[in-house]
Amino acid sequence: MSNFRIGFGYDVHQLQPGYDFWLGGIKLEHHLGAVGHSDADVLIHVICDALLGAANMRDIGYHFSDQDPKFKGIDSKILLKEVMKLIREAGYEVGNIDTTICLQLPKVNPHIPAMKTCLSEVMDVSEGDISIKATTTEKLGFVGREEGVSAYCNALIYKV
Ligand SMILES: [Zn+2]
């Protein structure tokens, strides 16, 4: 069992008009978009944090500072690719990841197959090892008021 390690990620981004809405590596058509230093893809950010956490390698902000102009507007898929490189260099491979997106609108479910395909290519991991779930918060809180989007991820990695 000592070859297995578990990690967890949590992230939030504001939703505002005039921004693109990147989620799970794909662009959603919506009148609001996610605000952030990068492309603000909350799902990719929690996957990065869960993988880094599992490997005990700090977090996404430690590796890709939001103060660094180099990362302004960057495609989060590039960050995820970089994280995969880091954990593989440390001798780990992904067992599986399980994620939940919390968003009031638009509906996420129709987009999940495309997100899984995209993320499996970026991570070079089988689609069967990437779970994406979606929930509203029943109109409660900042997610329910459509002020933001949040996500959670658990990741299992193992020493190759
Ligand atoms: Zn983020």
Backbone and ligand atoms as CSV (ligand in chain L), in Angstrom:
chain,resi,resn,atom,element,x,y,z
A,1,MET,N,N,0.820,-1.215,0.000
A,1,MET,CA,C,0.000,0.000,0.000
A,1,MET,C,C,0.854,1.266,0.000
A,2,SER,N,N,2.112,1.145,0.407
A,2,SER,CA,C,2.932,2.357,0.532
A,2,SER,C,C,3.245,2.972,-0.826
A,3,ASN,N,N,2.928,2.240,-1.923
A,3,ASN,CA,C,3.157,2.798,-3.249
A,3,ASN,C,C,2.047,3.736,-3.696
A,4,PHE,N,N,0.941,3.775,-2.916
A,4,PHE,CA,C,-0.199,4.613,-3.287
A,4,PHE,C,C,-0.223,5.891,-2.468
A,5,ARG,N,N,-0.596,6.987,-3.131
A,5,ARG,CA,C,-0.742,8.262,-2.420
A,5,ARG,C,C,-1.995,8.958,-2.933
A,6,ILE,N,N,-2.693,9.644,-2.016
A,6,ILE,CA,C,-3.928,10.315,-2.378
A,6,ILE,C,C,-3.757,11.820,-2.243
A,7,GLY,N,N,-4.437,12.584,-3.110
A,7,GLY,CA,C,-4.366,14.039,-3.043
A,7,GLY,C,C,-5.741,14.649,-3.236
A,8,PHE,N,N,-5.841,15.927,-2.853
A,8,PHE,CA,C,-7.127,16.623,-2.899
A,8,PHE,C,C,-6.916,18.031,-3.430
A,9,GLY,N,N,-7.855,18.527,-4.220
A,9,GLY,CA,C,-7.780,19.895,-4.727
A,9,GLY,C,C,-9.111,20.609,-4.628
A,10,TYR,N,N,-9.042,21.906,-4.318
A,10,TYR,CA,C,-10.254,22.756,-4.269
A,10,TYR,C,C,-9.911,24.098,-4.868
A,11,ASP,N,N,-10.819,24.672,-5.647
A,11,ASP,CA,C,-10.553,25.980,-6.260
A,11,ASP,C,C,-11.871,26.685,-6.579
A,12,VAL,N,N,-11.798,27.996,-6.662
A,12,VAL,CA,C,-12.956,28.851,-6.971
A,12,VAL,C,C,-12.522,29.922,-7.951
A,13,HIS,N,N,-13.369,30.243,-8.912
A,13,HIS,CA,C,-13.159,31.435,-9.746
A,13,HIS,C,C,-14.458,32.219,-9.856
A,14,GLN,N,N,-14.303,33.546,-9.913
A,14,GLN,CA,C,-15.461,34.414,-10.133
A,14,GLN,C,C,-15.977,34.254,-11.552
A,15,LEU,N,N,-17.270,34.463,-11.718
A,15,LEU,CA,C,-17.876,34.511,-13.059
A,15,LEU,C,C,-18.307,35.949,-13.338
A,16,GLN,N,N,-17.887,36.454,-14.501
A,16,GLN,CA,C,-18.262,37.823,-14.884
A,16,GLN,C,C,-18.482,37.907,-16.387
A,17,PRO,N,N,-19.285,38.901,-16.811
A,17,PRO,CA,C,-19.458,39.103,-18.249
A,17,PRO,C,C,-18.136,39.541,-18.879
A,18,GLY,N,N,-17.953,39.240,-20.150
A,18,GLY,CA,C,-16.774,39.727,-20.864
A,18,GLY,C,C,-15.560,38.817,-20.763
A,19,TYR,N,N,-15.735,37.637,-20.162
A,19,TYR,CA,C,-14.634,36.665,-20.064
A,19,TYR,C,C,-15.039,35.362,-20.752
A,20,ASP,N,N,-14.051,34.651,-21.304
A,20,ASP,CA,C,-14.302,33.312,-21.830
A,20,ASP,C,C,-14.527,32.359,-20.658
A,21,PHE,N,N,-15.287,31.308,-20.920
A,21,PHE,CA,C,-15.558,30.326,-19.872
A,21,PHE,C,C,-14.912,28.997,-20.255
A,22,TRP,N,N,-13.671,28.819,-19.796
A,22,TRP,CA,C,-12.952,27.559,-20.010
A,22,TRP,C,C,-13.213,26.635,-18.841
A,23,LEU,N,N,-13.601,25.393,-19.132
A,23,LEU,CA,C,-13.890,24.426,-18.076
A,23,LEU,C,C,-13.534,23.027,-18.585
A,24,GLY,N,N,-12.652,22.364,-17.877
A,24,GLY,CA,C,-12.248,21.020,-18.299
A,24,GLY,C,C,-11.557,21.008,-19.647
A,25,GLY,N,N,-10.911,22.104,-19.988
A,25,GLY,CA,C,-10.139,22.174,-21.227
A,25,GLY,C,C,-10.941,22.572,-22.447
A,26,ILE,N,N,-12.258,22.744,-22.264
A,26,ILE,CA,C,-13.073,23.177,-23.410
A,26,ILE,C,C,-13.745,24.516,-23.099
A,27,LYS,N,N,-14.151,25.211,-24.152
A,27,LYS,CA,C,-14.761,26.536,-23.966
A,27,LYS,C,C,-16.282,26.407,-24.016
A,28,LEU,N,N,-16.940,26.850,-22.946
A,28,LEU,CA,C,-18.400,26.792,-22.891
A,28,LEU,C,C,-18.983,28.081,-23.457
A,29,GLU,N,N,-20.111,27.962,-24.161
A,29,GLU,CA,C,-20.846,29.145,-24.620
A,29,GLU,C,C,-21.729,29.622,-23.479
A,30,HIS,N,N,-21.432,30.815,-22.965
A,30,HIS,CA,C,-22.208,31.329,-21.832
A,30,HIS,C,C,-22.017,32.832,-21.774
A,31,HIS,N,N,-22.985,33.545,-21.176
A,31,HIS,CA,C,-22.862,35.006,-21.114
A,31,HIS,C,C,-21.897,35.459,-20.007
A,32,LEU,N,N,-21.485,34.521,-19.156
A,32,LEU,CA,C,-20.487,34.823,-18.128
A,32,LEU,C,C,-19.262,33.954,-18.380
A,33,GLY,N,N,-18.094,34.459,-17.944
A,33,GLY,CA,C,-16.872,33.666,-18.061
A,33,GLY,C,C,-16.118,33.692,-16.747
A,34,ALA,N,N,-15.110,32.831,-16.639
A,34,ALA,CA,C,-14.344,32.709,-15.395
A,34,ALA,C,C,-13.172,33.688,-15.393
A,35,VAL,N,N,-13.000,34.376,-14.238
A,35,VAL,CA,C,-11.978,35.405,-14.087
A,35,VAL,C,C,-10.757,34.834,-13.385
A,36,GLY,N,N,-9.564,35.096,-13.929
A,36,GLY,CA,C,-8.342,34.631,-13.271
A,36,GLY,C,C,-7.109,35.105,-14.002
A,37,HIS,N,N,-5.955,34.839,-13.405
A,37,HIS,CA,C,-4.690,35.247,-14.024
A,37,HIS,C,C,-4.416,34.400,-15.269
A,38,SER,N,N,-4.716,33.103,-15.172
A,38,SER,CA,C,-4.603,32.204,-16.335
A,38,SER,C,C,-5.939,32.247,-17.077
A,39,ASP,N,N,-6.251,31.186,-17.829
A,39,ASP,CA,C,-7.576,31.120,-18.460
A,39,ASP,C,C,-8.671,30.745,-17.460
A,40,ALA,N,N,-8.303,30.569,-16.180
A,40,ALA,CA,C,-9.253,30.373,-15.074
A,40,ALA,C,C,-10.074,29.083,-15.189
A,41,ASP,N,N,-9.448,28.041,-15.715
A,41,ASP,CA,C,-10.134,26.744,-15.837
A,41,ASP,C,C,-10.106,26.037,-14.481
A,42,VAL,N,N,-11.201,26.176,-13.744
A,42,VAL,CA,C,-11.240,25.711,-12.354
A,42,VAL,C,C,-11.074,24.188,-12.257
A,43,LEU,N,N,-11.596,23.452,-13.250
A,43,LEU,CA,C,-11.491,21.988,-13.185
A,43,LEU,C,C,-10.037,21.546,-13.357
A,44,ILE,N,N,-9.359,22.138,-14.322
A,44,ILE,CA,C,-7.946,21.783,-14.506
A,44,ILE,C,C,-7.129,22.185,-13.284
A,45,HIS,N,N,-7.458,23.320,-12.678
A,45,HIS,CA,C,-6.685,23.764,-11.514
A,45,HIS,C,C,-6.806,22.778,-10.350
A,46,VAL,N,N,-8.020,22.249,-10.108
A,46,VAL,CA,C,-8.149,21.305,-8.986
A,46,VAL,C,C,-7.475,19.967,-9.284
A,47,ILE,N,N,-7.458,19.599,-10.567
A,47,ILE,CA,C,-6.747,18.357,-10.922
A,47,ILE,C,C,-5.251,18.547,-10.663
A,48,CYS,N,N,-4.715,19.690,-11.082
A,48,CYS,CA,C,-3.292,19.988,-10.828
A,48,CYS,C,C,-3.002,19.950,-9.329
A,49,ASP,N,N,-3.851,20.600,-8.533
A,49,ASP,CA,C,-3.610,20.661,-7.087
A,49,ASP,C,C,-3.708,19.284,-6.432
A,50,ALA,N,N,-4.655,18.467,-6.884
A,50,ALA,CA,C,-4.800,17.128,-6.300
A,50,ALA,C,C,-3.584,16.260,-6.640
A,51,LEU,N,N,-3.116,16.358,-7.887
A,51,LEU,CA,C,-1.943,15.567,-8.288
A,51,LEU,C,C,-0.705,16.029,-7.535
A,52,LEU,N,N,-0.510,17.349,-7.461
A,52,LEU,CA,C,0.654,17.879,-6.747
A,52,LEU,C,C,0.575,17.516,-5.265
A,53,GLY,N,N,-0.641,17.604,-4.705
A,53,GLY,CA,C,-0.828,17.268,-3.296
A,53,GLY,C,C,-0.497,15.805,-3.029
A,54,ALA,N,N,-0.943,14.934,-3.929
A,54,ALA,CA,C,-0.679,13.501,-3.761
A,54,ALA,C,C,0.822,13.224,-3.743
A,55,ALA,N,N,1.559,13.990,-4.561
A,55,ALA,CA,C,3.015,13.801,-4.634
A,55,ALA,C,C,3.742,14.637,-3.581
A,56,ASN,N,N,2.988,15.364,-2.756
A,56,ASN,CA,C,3.558,16.286,-1.755
A,56,ASN,C,C,4.503,17.291,-2.419
A,57,MET,N,N,4.003,17.918,-3.515
A,57,MET,CA,C,4.809,18.866,-4.266
A,57,MET,C,C,4.154,20.256,-4.306
A,58,ARG,N,N,3.642,20.678,-3.140
A,58,ARG,CA,C,3.026,22.004,-2.999
A,58,ARG,C,C,1.799,22.144,-3.888
A,59,ASP,N,N,1.552,23.369,-4.439
A,59,ASP,CA,C,0.312,23.581,-5.191
A,59,ASP,C,C,0.580,24.357,-6.476
A,60,ILE,N,N,-0.483,24.560,-7.223
A,60,ILE,CA,C,-0.364,25.152,-8.555
A,60,ILE,C,C,0.221,26.575,-8.488
A,61,GLY,N,N,-0.174,27.331,-7.444
A,61,GLY,CA,C,0.331,28.706,-7.300
A,61,GLY,C,C,1.817,28.743,-6.983
A,62,TYR,N,N,2.311,27.686,-6.343
A,62,TYR,CA,C,3.739,27.598,-6.016
A,62,TYR,C,C,4.557,27.399,-7.293
A,63,HIS,N,N,4.050,26.566,-8.201
A,63,HIS,CA,C,4.797,26.260,-9.426
A,63,HIS,C,C,4.572,27.292,-10.526
A,64,PHE,N,N,3.347,27.884,-10.552
A,64,PHE,CA,C,2.999,28.820,-11.624
A,64,PHE,C,C,2.397,30.069,-10.976
A,65,SER,N,N,3.242,30.991,-10.530
A,65,SER,CA,C,2.790,32.133,-9.737
A,65,SER,C,C,1.849,33.056,-10.515
A,66,ASP,N,N,0.771,33.490,-9.825
A,66,ASP,CA,C,-0.151,34.428,-10.481
A,66,ASP,C,C,0.425,35.853,-10.495
A,67,GLN,N,N,1.656,36.004,-9.973
A,67,GLN,CA,C,2.355,37.287,-10.071
A,67,GLN,C,C,3.249,37.321,-11.306
A,68,ASP,N,N,3.426,36.151,-11.940
A,68,ASP,CA,C,4.362,36.044,-13.055
A,68,ASP,C,C,3.651,36.336,-14.380
A,69,PRO,N,N,4.067,37.411,-15.087
A,69,PRO,CA,C,3.403,37.779,-16.340
A,69,PRO,C,C,3.463,36.674,-17.397
A,70,LYS,N,N,4.447,35.772,-17.246
A,70,LYS,CA,C,4.599,34.639,-18.149
A,70,LYS,C,C,3.344,33.764,-18.193
A,71,PHE,N,N,2.590,33.732,-17.059
A,71,PHE,CA,C,1.427,32.857,-16.988
A,71,PHE,C,C,0.113,33.601,-17.220
A,72,LYS,N,N,0.197,34.881,-17.586
A,72,LYS,CA,C,-1.040,35.661,-17.777
A,72,LYS,C,C,-1.817,35.117,-18.978
A,73,GLY,N,N,-3.085,34.741,-18.715
A,73,GLY,CA,C,-3.955,34.250,-19.782
A,73,GLY,C,C,-3.564,32.878,-20.308
A,74,ILE,N,N,-2.638,32.212,-19.629
A,74,ILE,CA,C,-2.118,30.933,-20.165
A,74,ILE,C,C,-3.213,29.855,-20.188
A,75,ASP,N,N,-3.156,29.024,-21.212
A,75,ASP,CA,C,-4.032,27.864,-21.357
A,75,ASP,C,C,-3.696,26.887,-20.222
A,76,SER,N,N,-4.664,26.601,-19.358
A,76,SER,CA,C,-4.391,25.735,-18.205
A,76,SER,C,C,-3.976,24.326,-18.616
A,77,LYS,N,N,-4.296,23.930,-19.852
A,77,LYS,CA,C,-3.854,22.606,-20.325
A,77,LYS,C,C,-2.321,22.522,-20.328
A,78,ILE,N,N,-1.675,23.657,-20.587
A,78,ILE,CA,C,-0.199,23.693,-20.552
A,78,ILE,C,C,0.284,23.456,-19.120
A,79,LEU,N,N,-0.429,24.048,-18.150
A,79,LEU,CA,C,-0.050,23.861,-16.739
A,79,LEU,C,C,-0.246,22.398,-16.329
A,80,LEU,N,N,-1.358,21.797,-16.772
A,80,LEU,CA,C,-1.630,20.396,-16.426
A,80,LEU,C,C,-0.570,19.473,-17.033
A,81,LYS,N,N,-0.199,19.767,-18.275
A,81,LYS,CA,C,0.863,18.977,-18.919
A,81,LYS,C,C,2.149,19.060,-18.106
A,82,GLU,N,N,2.446,20.262,-17.631
A,82,GLU,CA,C,3.649,20.500,-16.842
A,82,GLU,C,C,3.576,19.732,-15.508
A,83,VAL,N,N,2.394,19.739,-14.880
A,83,VAL,CA,C,2.206,19.010,-13.619
A,83,VAL,C,C,2.396,17.511,-13.841
A,84,MET,N,N,1.848,16.995,-14.944
A,84,MET,CA,C,2.020,15.566,-15.248
A,84,MET,C,C,3.505,15.234,-15.394
A,85,LYS,N,N,4.223,16.165,-16.032
A,85,LYS,CA,C,5.666,15.958,-16.200
A,85,LYS,C,C,6.354,15.909,-14.826
A,86,LEU,N,N,5.979,16.829,-13.956
A,86,LEU,CA,C,6.578,16.886,-12.616
A,86,LEU,C,C,6.336,15.587,-11.838
A,87,ILE,N,N,5.080,15.107,-11.856
A,87,ILE,CA,C,4.826,13.917,-11.033
A,87,ILE,C,C,5.439,12.669,-11.670
A,88,ARG,N,N,5.502,12.648,-13.014
A,88,ARG,CA,C,6.134,11.475,-13.654
A,88,ARG,C,C,7.646,11.497,-13.424
A,89,GLU,N,N,8.225,12.695,-13.417
A,89,GLU,CA,C,9.658,12.804,-13.119
A,89,GLU,C,C,9.950,12.337,-11.692
A,90,ALA,N,N,8.969,12.513,-10.807
A,90,ALA,CA,C,9.141,12.072,-9.419
A,90,ALA,C,C,8.845,10.576,-9.271
A,91,GLY,N,N,8.501,9.907,-10.386
A,91,GLY,CA,C,8.331,8.462,-10.356
A,91,GLY,C,C,6.907,7.983,-10.171
A,92,TYR,N,N,5.919,8.891,-10.353
A,92,TYR,CA,C,4.523,8.508,-10.132
A,92,TYR,C,C,3.756,8.378,-11.440
A,93,GLU,N,N,2.693,7.565,-11.387
A,93,GLU,CA,C,1.720,7.493,-12.469
A,93,GLU,C,C,0.334,7.673,-11.832
A,94,VAL,N,N,-0.632,8.118,-12.649
A,94,VAL,CA,C,-1.976,8.372,-12.131
A,94,VAL,C,C,-2.755,7.066,-12.038
A,95,GLY,N,N,-3.355,6.819,-10.873
A,95,GLY,CA,C,-4.291,5.709,-10.727
A,95,GLY,C,C,-5.627,6.124,-11.295
A,96,ASN,N,N,-6.277,7.068,-10.640
A,96,ASN,CA,C,-7.510,7.664,-11.165
A,96,ASN,C,C,-7.726,9.022,-10.510
A,97,ILE,N,N,-8.566,9.839,-11.142
A,97,ILE,CA,C,-8.985,11.085,-10.515
A,97,ILE,C,C,-10.512,11.133,-10.503
A,98,ASP,N,N,-11.058,11.768,-9.478
A,98,ASP,CA,C,-12.515,11.920,-9.358
A,98,ASP,C,C,-12.796,13.373,-9.023
A,99,THR,N,N,-13.589,14.029,-9.855
A,99,THR,CA,C,-13.803,15.467,-9.701
A,99,THR,C,C,-15.286,15.801,-9.577
A,100,THR,N,N,-15.574,16.943,-8.960
A,100,THR,CA,C,-16.931,17.499,-8.945
A,100,THR,C,C,-16.861,18.989,-9.268
A,101,ILE,N,N,-17.668,19.416,-10.227
A,101,ILE,CA,C,-17.790,20.840,-10.577
A,101,ILE,C,C,-19.079,21.353,-9.950
A,102,CYS,N,N,-19.007,22.513,-9.283
A,102,CYS,CA,C,-20.202,23.134,-8.712
A,102,CYS,C,C,-20.521,24.390,-9.516
A,103,LEU,N,N,-21.624,24.348,-10.241
A,103,LEU,CA,C,-21.975,25.441,-11.149
A,103,LEU,C,C,-23.495,25.472,-11.301
A,104,GLN,N,N,-24.064,26.671,-11.211
A,104,GLN,CA,C,-25.524,26.774,-11.361
A,104,GLN,C,C,-25.921,26.659,-12.836
A,105,LEU,N,N,-25.294,27.474,-13.692
A,105,LEU,CA,C,-25.569,27.487,-15.139
A,105,LEU,C,C,-24.278,27.767,-15.886
A,106,PRO,N,N,-24.054,27.316,-17.102
A,106,PRO,CA,C,-24.944,26.421,-17.854
A,106,PRO,C,C,-24.829,24.979,-17.365
A,107,LYS,N,N,-25.650,24.116,-17.920
A,107,LYS,CA,C,-25.599,22.690,-17.570
A,107,LYS,C,C,-24.261,22.108,-18.033
A,108,VAL,N,N,-23.599,21.392,-17.124
A,108,VAL,CA,C,-22.273,20.841,-17.428
A,108,VAL,C,C,-22.368,19.448,-18.047
A,109,ASN,N,N,-23.387,18.685,-17.651
A,109,ASN,CA,C,-23.456,17.276,-18.054
A,109,ASN,C,C,-23.264,16.999,-19.546
A,110,PRO,N,N,-23.889,17.795,-20.448
A,110,PRO,CA,C,-23.704,17.498,-21.877
A,110,PRO,C,C,-22.253,17.629,-22.342
A,111,HIS,N,N,-21.422,18.366,-21.592
A,111,HIS,CA,C,-20.042,18.632,-22.003
A,111,HIS,C,C,-19.024,17.658,-21.402
A,112,ILE,N,N,-19.480,16.816,-20.490
A,112,ILE,CA,C,-18.537,15.947,-19.767
A,112,ILE,C,C,-17.770,14.992,-20.693
A,113,PRO,N,N,-18.432,14.357,-21.678
A,113,PRO,CA,C,-17.645,13.479,-22.565
A,113,PRO,C,C,-16.509,14.223,-23.269
A,114,ALA,N,N,-16.767,15.438,-23.757
A,114,ALA,CA,C,-15.718,16.214,-24.441
A,114,ALA,C,C,-14.599,16.589,-23.473
A,115,MET,N,N,-14.956,16.922,-22.227
A,115,MET,CA,C,-13.932,17.261,-21.220
A,115,MET,C,C,-13.044,16.051,-20.937
A,116,LYS,N,N,-13.688,14.875,-20.805
A,116,LYS,CA,C,-12.913,13.658,-20.498
A,116,LYS,C,C,-11.937,13.340,-21.626
A,117,THR,N,N,-12.413,13.469,-22.868
A,117,THR,CA,C,-11.544,13.204,-24.013
A,117,THR,C,C,-10.361,14.164,-24.013
A,118,CYS,N,N,-10.661,15.446,-23.805
A,118,CYS,CA,C,-9.613,16.472,-23.804
A,118,CYS,C,C,-8.594,16.211,-22.698
A,119,LEU,N,N,-9.076,15.971,-21.471
A,119,LEU,CA,C,-8.157,15.800,-20.338
A,119,LEU,C,C,-7.345,14.514,-20.461
A,120,SER,N,N,-7.951,13.478,-21.010
A,120,SER,CA,C,-7.199,12.227,-21.137
A,120,SER,C,C,-6.045,12.407,-22.128
A,121,GLU,N,N,-6.259,13.222,-23.172
A,121,GLU,CA,C,-5.165,13.497,-24.109
A,121,GLU,C,C,-4.072,14.337,-23.444
A,122,VAL,N,N,-4.486,15.371,-22.722
A,122,VAL,CA,C,-3.504,16.252,-22.081
A,122,VAL,C,C,-2.671,15.482,-21.052
A,123,MET,N,N,-3.346,14.617,-20.285
A,123,MET,CA,C,-2.668,13.912,-19.190
A,123,MET,C,C,-2.009,12.614,-19.644
A,124,ASP,N,N,-2.388,12.155,-20.838
A,124,ASP,CA,C,-1.952,10.850,-21.321
A,124,ASP,C,C,-2.362,9.757,-20.321
A,125,VAL,N,N,-3.646,9.819,-19.952
A,125,VAL,CA,C,-4.257,8.886,-19.008
A,125,VAL,C,C,-5.544,8.401,-19.672
A,126,SER,N,N,-5.927,7.168,-19.424
A,126,SER,CA,C,-7.143,6.638,-20.039
A,126,SER,C,C,-8.396,7.391,-19.549
A,127,GLU,N,N,-9.367,7.559,-20.458
A,127,GLU,CA,C,-10.613,8.255,-20.092
A,127,GLU,C,C,-11.321,7.558,-18.944
A,128,GLY,N,N,-11.124,6.234,-18.865
A,128,GLY,CA,C,-11.759,5.465,-17.805
A,128,GLY,C,C,-11.223,5.795,-16.422
A,129,ASP,N,N,-10.108,6.489,-16.370
A,129,ASP,CA,C,-9.514,6.866,-15.081
A,129,ASP,C,C,-9.800,8.324,-14.714
A,130,ILE,N,N,-10.652,8.975,-15.525
A,130,ILE,CA,C,-10.996,10.379,-15.256
A,130,ILE,C,C,-12.507,10.476,-15.043
A,131,SER,N,N,-12.910,10.772,-13.823
A,131,SER,CA,C,-14.331,10.932,-13.516
A,131,SER,C,C,-14.636,12.416,-13.336
A,132,ILE,N,N,-15.693,12.882,-14.007
A,132,ILE,CA,C,-16.127,14.277,-13.857
A,132,ILE,C,C,-17.609,14.270,-13.497
A,133,LYS,N,N,-17.922,14.877,-12.357
A,133,LYS,CA,C,-19.311,14.975,-11.928
A,133,LYS,C,C,-19.668,16.455,-11.828
A,134,ALA,N,N,-20.968,16.746,-11.907
A,134,ALA,CA,C,-21.393,18.138,-11.826
A,134,ALA,C,C,-22.596,18.260,-10.912
A,135,THR,N,N,-22.640,19.366,-10.177
A,135,THR,CA,C,-23.798,19.625,-9.327
A,135,THR,C,C,-24.071,21.122,-9.302
A,136,THR,N,N,-25.331,21.497,-9.114
A,136,THR,CA,C,-25.629,22.892,-8.782
A,136,THR,C,C,-25.565,22.950,-7.256
A,137,THR,N,N,-25.746,24.132,-6.701
A,137,THR,CA,C,-25.859,24.183,-5.240
A,137,THR,C,C,-27.273,24.622,-4.863
A,138,GLU,N,N,-28.242,24.237,-5.734
A,138,GLU,CA,C,-29.658,24.519,-5.448
A,138,GLU,C,C,-29.876,26.012,-5.218
A,139,LYS,N,N,-29.188,26.831,-6.019
A,139,LYS,CA,C,-29.330,28.299,-5.978
A,139,LYS,C,C,-28.834,28.915,-4.665
A,140,LEU,N,N,-28.108,28.143,-3.863
A,140,LEU,CA,C,-27.587,28.667,-2.599
A,140,LEU,C,C,-26.142,29.120,-2.765
A,141,GLY,N,N,-25.772,30.159,-2.023
A,141,GLY,CA,C,-24.377,30.595,-1.968
A,141,GLY,C,C,-23.897,31.253,-3.252
A,142,PHE,N,N,-22.553,31.478,-3.325
A,142,PHE,CA,C,-22.019,32.210,-4.486
A,142,PHE,C,C,-22.180,31.442,-5.788
A,143,VAL,N,N,-22.148,30.114,-5.710
A,143,VAL,CA,C,-22.373,29.313,-6.922
A,143,VAL,C,C,-23.827,29.456,-7.359
A,144,GLY,N,N,-24.715,29.347,-6.399
A,144,GLY,CA,C,-26.146,29.434,-6.695
A,144,GLY,C,C,-26.548,30.785,-7.262
A,145,ARG,N,N,-25.863,31.839,-6.814
A,145,ARG,CA,C,-26.155,33.196,-7.314
A,145,ARG,C,C,-25.435,33.472,-8.627
A,146,GLU,N,N,-24.743,32.480,-9.165
A,146,GLU,CA,C,-23.985,32.582,-10.416
A,146,GLU,C,C,-22.859,33.618,-10.339
A,147,GLU,N,N,-22.321,33.780,-9.122
A,147,GLU,CA,C,-21.176,34.686,-8.939
A,147,GLU,C,C,-19.848,33.959,-9.152
A,148,GLY,N,N,-19.890,32.635,-9.109
A,148,GLY,CA,C,-18.643,31.890,-9.250
A,148,GLY,C,C,-18.866,30.427,-9.560
A,149,VAL,N,N,-17.737,29.784,-9.841
A,149,VAL,CA,C,-17.724,28.342,-10.099
A,149,VAL,C,C,-16.669,27.747,-9.180
A,150,SER,N,N,-16.945,26.568,-8.608
A,150,SER,CA,C,-15.939,25.903,-7.779
A,150,SER,C,C,-15.815,24.456,-8.219
A,151,ALA,N,N,-14.755,23.821,-7.776
A,151,ALA,CA,C,-14.550,22.417,-8.127
A,151,ALA,C,C,-13.703,21.733,-7.067
A,152,TYR,N,N,-13.838,20.417,-7.019
A,152,TYR,CA,C,-13.095,19.566,-6.090
A,152,TYR,C,C,-12.505,18.398,-6.878
A,153,CYS,N,N,-11.372,17.906,-6.423
A,153,CYS,CA,C,-10.780,16.731,-7.075
A,153,CYS,C,C,-10.053,15.868,-6.057
A,154,ASN,N,N,-10.241,14.574,-6.156
A,154,ASN,CA,C,-9.385,13.604,-5.487
A,154,ASN,C,C,-8.538,12.923,-6.548
A,155,ALA,N,N,-7.287,12.695,-6.229
A,155,ALA,CA,C,-6.405,12.007,-7.179
A,155,ALA,C,C,-5.655,10.898,-6.450
A,156,LEU,N,N,-5.589,9.741,-7.095
A,156,LEU,CA,C,-4.768,8.651,-6.584
A,156,LEU,C,C,-3.598,8.462,-7.531
A,157,ILE,N,N,-2.402,8.463,-6.970
A,157,ILE,CA,C,-1.214,8.207,-7.785
A,157,ILE,C,C,-0.441,7.044,-7.165
A,158,TYR,N,N,0.422,6.450,-7.944
A,158,TYR,CA,C,1.221,5.330,-7.407
A,158,TYR,C,C,2.634,5.387,-7.971
A,159,LYS,N,N,3.566,4.849,-7.199
A,159,LYS,CA,C,4.969,4.785,-7.628
A,159,LYS,C,C,5.101,3.716,-8.694
A,160,VAL,N,N,5.681,4.093,-9.810
A,160,VAL,CA,C,5.827,3.140,-10.916
A,160,VAL,C,C,6.961,2.172,-10.596
L,1,ZN,ZN,ZN,-7.797,28.468,-10.295
